Amino acid sequence: MTHEHCESAVTRRRLLALSGVGTLASLAGCSGLLHGGSERTVAADALADAVADDPPTVPETLPIEIEASFVDEQRSMAESDLAAVPAPFDREEIPNGVIRARLNDTYESATDSIDRIGEAETLYGRLGRANSARVDAHQVRAAWRAIAADLTLSDLAAEAAAVEGAIDEVLAQWSYVGDDPVRAVVVHEEIETEIQSARNWISAEPRRPPRDGGTALDVADLAEDHERARTSVAVASYVFDRFRTSLDATAEQRSRFEAARAELRQRVRARMGSLPAEDVDNPTALVDRDVGETTGVRALANLGSEARYRADDALEADDGSTLASSILGAADALVYTRAFNTLRERIDGGDDVAVESVTDVAHLRADAIDAVEQARTADRGELLIRAMLPWYANEIRWTDDQFERESGSVSLDSVSFDAIDYVVAAATCRAVAPVSADVAATLRDP
């Protein structure tokens, strides 16, 4: 529920492209010109037509049976909070325009999440939307109580101890049990993520220095943090309980996880020699032939930077409470490393991966979609593929949305820059299946 890199189109990779892999990239997004390049344009309508067909949907899943009743419980909590406020608010109820606008936006977000719960393809996806509604609704109610009653920051601060106690209770019950280590690593990664999220939210610093005991927005912010923590605790506890009761045997997996983590980290170290520095100043230096800064070359630089960042992250020391996350983090680094090396071989082999027309954009997009479909039909490492594929496949939909929002004439340089995401999605999605198969074999080997 907290895999936020699958929820936002503003990825770290895109930010790197805008700030490091070339000021040229940022210029592409702003003025459409690269190094004083061509002013060629394409019609936005043609771009929209090129991305008109929906890409394959790759929802996040979890290999346990989530009950509809648990989703309904979160929805009911949200609906109860919303029923307790006279929203949407008008000027008479909240004279302050800034506060009124913020709370009405949050109220609208909560109601939209509730309305869209049933649209999610899986119960796991529905749970995510119900939890989002729960958090938004709670902060609206808390802010209204601060305005209409007497809820204060001190009142909310007193709740922290109870949330911390709930986290400790989950930790006391949780252990790395499982029958299949591959299924277990996916489930325990979710539990670890929720526990860490709860810890982070309950210990978060105030977002703004409170004045005069705190405004309604200060109360809303703290209430949101606490509710996110409570939601994460509830999910962690529920997932572990459902997983534990589903097991035919409850073998301890810690030693197997530790061995797999050590092996995967060794592979990451061995492959780091092929990676560039995290900041790539000259993308064309990454290939062994004379080629300009095409979409493919820029994508290569992005992949290399991401692979280096993720490899460094995967090799960081940890306290042993995030074993499953460390394993999937190493797998993620290996996906990016494989994707980088494969794309470099492709460009060195003579494919410029350039965008000179809308037809080229359509071809890159089709290649990314084909990579997703191939990963989905792979016959080895399926559980890990289902867990990891959404991380990379959703780039396609986000890029589609970018092109669909264009109007009039669009700089070809700008289109070339945005199409980087299709190349990255294709390369990473093609790497998911072989990496997943290798990681699954590592986990299952005695």
Secondary structure by P-SEA (a helix, b strand, c coil): cccccccccccaaaaaaaccccaaaaaaaccccccccccbbbbaaaaaaaaccccccccccccbbbbaaaaaaaaaaaaaaaaaccccccccccccaaaaaaaaaaaaaaaaaaaaccccccaaaaaaaaaaaaaaaaaaaaaaaaacccccaaaaaaaaaaaaaaaaaaaaacccccccaaaaaaaaaaaaaaaaaaaaaaaccccccccccccaaaaaaaaaaaaaaaaaaaaaaaaaaaaaaacccccccaaaaaaaaaaaaaaaaaacccccccccccccccccccccccaaaaaaaaaaaaaaaaaaaaacccccccaaaaaaaaaaaaaaaaaaaaaaaaaaaccccccccaaaaaaaaaaaaaaaaaaaacccaaaaaaaccccccaaaaaaaaaaaacccbbbaaaaaaaaaaaaaaaaaaaaaaaaaaaaaaaaacc
